[in-house]
Every structure is written in structure tokens, then in C-alpha cells.
């Protein structure tokens, strides 16, 4: 597989608002961080904290209300082939075969059929789907569909991969297998990855660094460096070092989740009080 370019990401004082006047919602506020080329970073935080919104700004799907997003010094103004997006739901074309789905982006770029088919087969082999080229998405399991989605992004040789809870709909065992597969591929190609997740174990297992976000409007509350050795293995999840990192993340996420639910918690506490 081909090596990727640098893929350095910068967010500078990014604020994103939706709606107008009294109905407006501020999703993220003055969000600033950098991701080095080839780095694997996770965004972790309570539900509704703006993780996916920030990711969509990096993809070019959303324009910041204030601030700027750049990749390798170039402002992100719209979606581009240098940034590949993997969603929680596979978003494959149901009328196309597995091979047709993976080839699609290359075809749109004008690549000849022999070259694009060869590349698509290479990446399908890399994600363990050699022999499934003629199948349709409906004939595959959820994990296999996500592997097709992963191959479809990788074949386009992006500098950056943006992943929005891509394994969130999978069962726990399939999810772990997909995490290990993604890490194996990333170790080879070293494209930059920004990975949004609600799952603390997933973030600690995969990331070089974890950015922990506050409740809405989302800001970076803490940055945690994950010093676990690579390559990572499932056995690491039972080691003390992993547990220590997990506890740090859990404390911050729980604190922000409770802060976001403050009015609800207060109401429930009042309902429990005896007369």
C-alpha cells in the first residue's frame, strides 16, 4: 500500500453555531488543537459535546462561524479528496458490488478501469475481503460492511482519515477485531487519523493522544498522551497502565456528563426527598 503525505491538521479558535437568534445552538467554542502528520488522535467526551461537529468541520462539511481549520497549512473550505470520512453507518451504495463501491472514487477521478480495479482489489485484500468483490452490501455482515467502507476511503490515498464512531454499531467482539485491523493498517500507511468515540476503552487502546472535551459548547478540557507501546494488543487492556489511563479519562468524562445533566440530576434528587 502507498505511503501517505503529512496530513497536519490545525484548528484555531473554531466556534460553530447552528440556528439563529433565540433558537441558536453553540456546538463548539474557541476550539484549538493540532494533530501531527501520521498521528492517531481520538476526540472523547460526553454525548452532545460537539465531537462530530468538529470532525465535520475538518471534513469541510461545515464552515466555522469563527476561526479556521487547515490541513498542511491550506484552509479547509469544502470537502476534498485529501480527507477521507468513515461514518458510523457504512453509507455504501446498495446497488453496487463491493468492488464497485471501492472503485467508485477512483472512477470519479478518471482513473482507468484496469488500474482502479487492481487498487481496489489490493485494499479489499488488506481488509480481509478478498473473494467478496462480487457481493452486494446487503449480503455482508455489519463488520464486513465497515471493512468495505474502510477500503473505499483508503484506496483514495487520503492524507487524513476522519472517523465518526465507525465501530459504534458493532457487537463488542467484532468491534475489537475492527480496532485491531485499523491499527494494523495504520501502522503500515501512517495516514493521519482523527477518531471520534464515546468509548473510553477504544480511545485508550487506539490513540497516540486523546483530546477530552467539555460538555456543550465543546472545548478541549484535557489532553492525554497515551504512552502504551505499539503495536497494541487486546491483552494490554488488562494491564495496570491501561487501567490508569482509563481512570483518568473516566473521571473527566463523568464530570462533564454530570455537568451537562445538572438540571436533570437536581430534579431527580428533589423527587427522591421525603416529604
Backbone torsions as a table, in degrees:
resi	resn	phi	psi	omega
1	UNK	NA	150.6	-174.0
2	UNK	-79.1	141.5	176.4
3	UNK	-70.8	152.7	178.7
4	UNK	-93.2	166.8	174.1
5	UNK	-81.5	-171.8	-173.5
6	UNK	-60.0	-56.0	178.3
7	UNK	67.0	42.4	179.1
8	UNK	-79.3	127.9	-176.7
9	UNK	-110.0	137.6	175.8
10	UNK	-131.6	129.5	168.4
11	UNK	-114.5	126.9	-177.3
12	UNK	-122.9	107.2	174.9
13	UNK	50.4	47.2	-177.0
14	UNK	-80.8	121.3	172.3
15	UNK	-119.0	134.4	-179.8
16	UNK	-129.7	124.1	178.2
17	UNK	-119.8	145.7	174.9
18	UNK	-120.0	146.5	178.7
19	UNK	79.5	180.0	-176.8
20	UNK	-135.1	158.2	174.8
21	UNK	52.4	-132.1	-176.3
22	UNK	-72.4	-14.7	-179.3
23	UNK	-94.1	2.5	-175.7
24	UNK	-73.4	151.9	177.0
25	UNK	-128.1	129.8	175.1
26	UNK	-94.6	108.9	-174.8
27	UNK	-80.6	-46.8	176.0
28	UNK	-133.8	151.4	-176.3
29	UNK	-133.1	120.4	175.5
30	UNK	46.1	52.6	-178.4
31	UNK	-83.1	123.2	-178.4
32	UNK	-136.2	127.6	170.4
33	UNK	-166.7	166.2	176.6
34	UNK	-126.7	147.2	175.0
35	UNK	-124.5	123.2	-178.6
36	UNK	-72.4	156.1	176.6
37	UNK	-59.9	129.8	179.3
38	UNK	82.6	2.9	-178.2
39	UNK	-85.9	152.1	175.7
40	UNK	-111.7	111.1	-176.6
41	UNK	-119.7	139.3	174.1
42	UNK	-111.0	139.2	168.7
43	UNK	-99.7	122.2	-174.9
44	UNK	-130.9	138.8	178.2
45	UNK	175.8	176.1	-177.8
46	UNK	-65.9	160.6	178.4
47	UNK	-58.1	135.6	177.8
48	UNK	81.6	13.0	-175.3
49	UNK	-85.3	-3.6	177.5
50	UNK	100.7	11.6	-179.2
51	UNK	-60.2	-51.2	-178.8
52	UNK	-67.5	-34.4	177.2
53	UNK	-61.6	-45.1	177.5
54	UNK	-61.4	-41.1	179.4
55	UNK	-63.3	-42.1	179.3
56	UNK	-64.9	-30.7	174.9
57	UNK	-67.4	-40.1	176.7
58	UNK	-64.3	-34.6	179.6
59	UNK	-74.6	-19.9	-177.1
60	UNK	92.1	9.4	178.1
61	UNK	-79.1	-25.0	-178.6
62	UNK	-127.7	136.1	174.0
63	UNK	-95.0	130.3	177.9
64	UNK	-59.8	144.2	172.9
65	UNK	-69.2	-35.2	175.9
66	UNK	-144.0	157.8	177.9
67	UNK	84.1	-172.3	-173.6
68	UNK	-149.2	151.7	174.0
69	UNK	-120.5	137.1	179.5
70	UNK	-139.8	148.7	171.6
71	UNK	-122.2	120.8	-175.9
72	UNK	52.3	39.9	176.2
73	UNK	83.0	-7.3	-179.7
74	UNK	-96.0	128.4	-180.0
75	UNK	-60.8	139.3	175.3
76	UNK	-89.4	111.2	-177.6
77	UNK	-114.4	-17.8	-177.6
78	UNK	-161.5	168.5	174.7
79	UNK	-60.3	151.2	179.9
80	UNK	-152.6	159.3	-177.5
81	UNK	-67.6	-15.5	179.0
82	UNK	-75.0	-12.3	-179.5
83	UNK	-124.5	118.6	177.9
84	UNK	-102.3	139.3	-175.9
85	UNK	-116.4	132.2	174.9
86	UNK	-120.1	123.3	-175.7
87	UNK	-98.9	168.9	177.2
88	UNK	-63.4	-40.8	176.4
89	UNK	-99.8	134.3	-163.0
90	UNK	-59.2	-27.9	178.6
91	UNK	54.7	33.3	175.5
92	UNK	-76.9	155.8	174.6
93	UNK	-77.4	113.8	-174.8
94	UNK	-66.6	-22.3	-178.2
95	UNK	-88.4	-4.7	178.5
96	UNK	-104.6	149.0	174.8
97	UNK	-69.2	170.7	175.2
98	UNK	-55.2	-47.2	179.7
99	UNK	-62.7	-43.1	179.8
100	UNK	-62.3	-37.6	177.3
101	UNK	-64.4	-45.1	-177.1
102	UNK	-70.7	-32.5	179.9
103	UNK	-76.0	-18.1	-164.8
104	UNK	-54.7	-50.5	-178.1
105	UNK	-62.1	-39.6	178.4
106	UNK	-64.9	-39.0	178.1
107	UNK	-63.4	-42.3	179.2
108	UNK	-64.1	-26.5	177.9
109	UNK	-85.3	-1.4	175.9
110	UNK	89.5	13.0	179.6
111	UNK	-71.1	140.8	-179.6
112	UNK	-63.8	155.4	-171.9
113	UNK	-64.0	-38.0	-177.6
114	UNK	-66.6	-45.9	-178.2
115	UNK	-67.0	-45.0	-176.1
116	UNK	-69.2	-34.5	177.1
117	UNK	-66.4	-39.8	178.1
118	UNK	-62.4	-44.1	179.2
119	UNK	-65.9	-43.7	-179.7
120	UNK	-60.5	-41.9	178.6
121	UNK	-64.9	-36.6	178.8
122	UNK	-60.6	-45.9	-177.0
123	UNK	-76.1	-30.7	173.8
124	UNK	-65.8	-36.9	175.0
125	UNK	-64.5	-39.0	-178.1
126	UNK	-64.0	-32.0	-179.5
127	UNK	-97.6	12.1	173.7
128	UNK	78.8	27.7	-177.9
129	UNK	-119.5	21.0	172.5
130	UNK	-60.4	133.2	-177.6
131	UNK	99.1	-8.9	179.5
132	UNK	-108.2	14.6	-174.1
133	UNK	-57.7	-35.5	-175.0
134	UNK	-93.0	0.0	176.9
135	UNK	-76.0	160.1	175.4
136	UNK	-105.5	156.0	-176.7
137	UNK	-51.4	-39.4	-177.6
138	UNK	-64.9	-16.4	-179.9
139	UNK	-90.2	0.9	-175.4
140	UNK	-111.6	154.7	172.9
141	UNK	-72.1	169.1	179.1
142	UNK	-59.4	-42.4	179.2
143	UNK	-64.8	-38.3	178.6
144	UNK	-68.1	-38.1	177.0
145	UNK	-61.5	-41.7	178.7
146	UNK	-67.1	-32.6	175.7
147	UNK	-66.2	-36.9	174.5
148	UNK	-62.4	-44.7	178.4
149	UNK	-60.2	-39.0	178.1
150	UNK	-64.9	-45.6	177.8
151	UNK	-62.3	-37.7	-178.9
152	UNK	-63.5	-34.7	177.2
153	UNK	-76.7	-47.1	-175.1
154	UNK	-62.1	-35.6	-175.7
155	UNK	-63.1	-22.6	-179.7
156	UNK	-86.4	3.3	173.0
157	UNK	56.1	51.0	-178.4
158	UNK	-73.2	152.9	172.9
159	UNK	-76.8	-26.1	-176.0
160	UNK	-134.4	136.4	170.7
161	UNK	-113.3	126.3	-179.6
162	UNK	-111.7	120.5	-170.1
163	UNK	-124.6	116.8	-174.9
164	UNK	-103.8	91.3	-178.6
165	UNK	45.6	53.5	-171.7
166	UNK	-65.8	-21.6	-176.9
167	UNK	-110.7	9.5	-173.3
168	UNK	-64.0	-27.1	-177.2
169	UNK	-92.0	2.2	-175.8
170	UNK	-93.5	155.7	173.6
171	UNK	-68.0	161.9	-169.7
172	UNK	-60.2	-40.2	-178.2
173	UNK	-69.8	-44.0	178.0
174	UNK	-64.5	-37.2	179.5
175	UNK	-60.8	-45.7	179.5
176	UNK	-63.5	-40.9	177.9
177	UNK	-62.5	-39.3	178.5
178	UNK	-68.3	-37.4	176.4
179	UNK	-61.4	-45.4	-180.0
180	UNK	-64.7	-39.7	178.3
181	UNK	-63.2	-46.6	-179.9
182	UNK	-60.5	-42.7	179.5
183	UNK	-64.2	-38.4	177.5
184	UNK	-61.5	-45.0	179.9
185	UNK	-66.4	-43.8	-179.3
186	UNK	-62.3	-38.2	178.1
187	UNK	-58.6	-30.3	-179.2
188	UNK	-84.6	-46.0	-172.2
189	UNK	-93.4	-26.6	175.9
190	UNK	55.5	37.2	168.3
191	UNK	-72.4	154.9	177.7
192	UNK	-72.2	133.8	179.4
193	UNK	-125.9	130.1	167.6
194	UNK	-115.6	120.3	-167.4
195	UNK	-123.0	116.6	177.7
196	UNK	-90.6	132.7	179.1
197	UNK	-151.6	153.1	168.5
198	UNK	-95.1	-11.1	-168.5
199	UNK	-93.9	116.7	-176.5
200	UNK	-66.3	-43.5	177.9
201	UNK	-57.5	-42.0	-179.1
202	UNK	-62.7	-44.8	-179.3
203	UNK	-62.5	-46.7	-178.6
204	UNK	-66.1	-38.8	-177.9
205	UNK	-66.3	-34.1	-168.7
206	UNK	-102.5	-33.2	-163.3
207	UNK	-84.9	154.9	162.7
208	UNK	-80.9	-41.1	176.6
209	UNK	-139.3	150.0	176.6
210	UNK	-119.8	126.2	171.8
211	UNK	-97.5	115.8	-179.9
212	UNK	-95.2	125.3	-173.0
213	UNK	-102.5	151.6	174.9
214	UNK	-76.1	168.8	170.0
215	UNK	-65.7	165.3	-174.7
216	UNK	-58.8	138.1	-1.3
217	UNK	-74.9	132.4	-170.6
218	UNK	-67.7	133.0	171.7
219	UNK	-137.0	167.8	176.4
220	UNK	-82.9	115.4	178.9
221	UNK	-89.0	-36.3	-178.7
222	UNK	-154.1	153.4	174.5
223	UNK	-121.7	125.4	-175.5
224	UNK	-118.1	120.3	176.0
225	UNK	-84.7	130.7	-179.2
226	UNK	-99.1	106.8	-174.1
227	UNK	-92.9	13.6	178.6
228	UNK	-65.2	140.4	-178.0
229	UNK	-66.7	155.6	172.5
230	UNK	-116.3	149.3	2.7
231	UNK	-71.7	147.0	180.0
232	UNK	-82.5	145.5	176.8
233	UNK	-129.8	156.1	-178.8
234	UNK	-58.8	-29.8	-179.1
235	UNK	-62.8	-25.0	179.7
236	UNK	-61.4	-24.7	-176.4
237	UNK	-65.7	-15.4	179.0
238	UNK	-99.5	0.6	-176.0
239	UNK	-86.5	152.3	-178.3
240	UNK	-57.3	-39.2	-178.4
241	UNK	-61.2	-40.1	177.7
242	UNK	-64.3	-45.4	-179.9
243	UNK	-60.9	-38.1	179.2
244	UNK	-64.0	-44.0	178.5
245	UNK	-64.7	-40.6	179.6
246	UNK	-61.6	-42.8	-179.6
247	UNK	-62.2	-40.7	178.4
248	UNK	-61.1	-45.8	179.3
249	UNK	-63.9	-45.2	-177.1
250	UNK	-60.2	-41.7	179.8
251	UNK	-60.6	-43.5	-178.0
252	UNK	-71.1	-45.2	-178.9
253	UNK	-63.8	-41.6	179.9
254	UNK	-64.7	-42.8	179.2
255	UNK	-59.1	-44.7	-179.1
256	UNK	-72.2	-34.7	177.3
257	UNK	-64.6	-42.6	178.3
258	UNK	-66.0	-36.7	178.3
259	UNK	-64.0	-40.9	179.8
260	UNK	-66.9	-32.0	-177.7
261	UNK	-94.4	10.0	-174.1
262	UNK	-44.5	-53.1	-179.7
263	UNK	-61.3	-36.1	180.0
264	UNK	-68.4	-44.8	179.8
265	UNK	-61.5	-41.6	179.5
266	UNK	-62.6	-42.5	179.6
267	UNK	-64.2	-44.6	179.3
268	UNK	-63.0	-39.1	179.0
269	UNK	-63.0	-39.7	179.4
270	UNK	-65.3	-37.9	179.9
271	UNK	-66.3	-26.8	-178.0
272	UNK	-82.4	-15.6	-175.7
273	UNK	-65.8	136.8	176.7
274	UNK	-70.3	152.8	178.5
275	UNK	-68.6	NA	NA
